[in-house]
Amino acid sequence: MKEDFLKNWDTQLKKGLLPLFVLQALRNKECYGYELIQELKSAAGIDISEGTIYPLLIRLMKEELLHYKWVEQPSGIPRKYYSISQEGKKCLTEMKKSLETTHSKIRKL
Amino acid sequence: MKLIEFNNSSSREVYNNYIARCKKATKVLSDADREECLLEINSHIYEYIQDHTATDELENLKTVLQQLGEPEVTLKEYVAAKKIDQAVTTFNPKHLIQALYFNIRNGIMYIFLSVLTLFFCCFFLLAVFKIIYPNNVGFFCSDDNFMFGYTTIPDPANELLGFWFAPLMLVISALLYLLCVFILKGIKKVKKV
């Protein structure tokens, strides 16, 4: 029962933090969709589905936090590379600050 | 869009079927939006297959398609958002009606806009009917009652607007349409859909 509760809480937490994870991953290097999913899985242990990541990428682009470009490949099947914008970097800094504030508040309790 | 080549004919069939469903799910979008969407799906499938060449091709394909989900469901949000973009940038009533159809479950404002759209369609139709049935359509007003629209028992002597009825209906229809588009623009700005 407790394990279920913790698992559910952890899932919700990661879901809420997902935009931060995506922005942070793209701050380090530009990625195409499939690569980003693998990056989040290997570096942050987040198993994110395709049905979640693509709508999120669309929303982040609408907010002008991300840019994208199509890059032709020798296979003839181009990749859509996402990268963080200046606005995205500013937003990421603010998100991290907010997270640190929350963390320090928890410690003070 | 360049299609992915498969060695196995079953894989080819499964893949072609999936792409056909994606095309069907996005057929209401502009050609550019549709192409962009299909390119990204195609790219994702290709990258997954390339990353799993050691295992069975058909099984890999089924796995990645399962992860991508049913096109009719997963592309719904994308199509709904893109339709709103199209409706507010093209000033085409067809796109407005489609945008509202795809977003009707996304909030009470879309229901309100659908009602407004119904009204602007009705006013437009009244203008058309006035031309087809000039005697039966109008704003009839007598001492004891009034009637606006179509009637089977017209009273031409008491019709108030006459020649101006059709142009007035067109103007009201256009104003309601513009109101719908501007409200939709406002929602888009607030929600950043």
Interface residues (C-beta under 8 A of the other chain):
Chain A: Y32 G33 Y34 E35 Q38 S49 E50 G51 Y54 P55 I58 R59 K62 E63 W70 S75 G76 I77 P78 R79 K80
Chain B: K2 I4 L39 E40 N42 S43 H44 Y46 E47 Y48 Q50 D51 Q67 L68 G69 T74 E77 Y78 A81 K192 V193
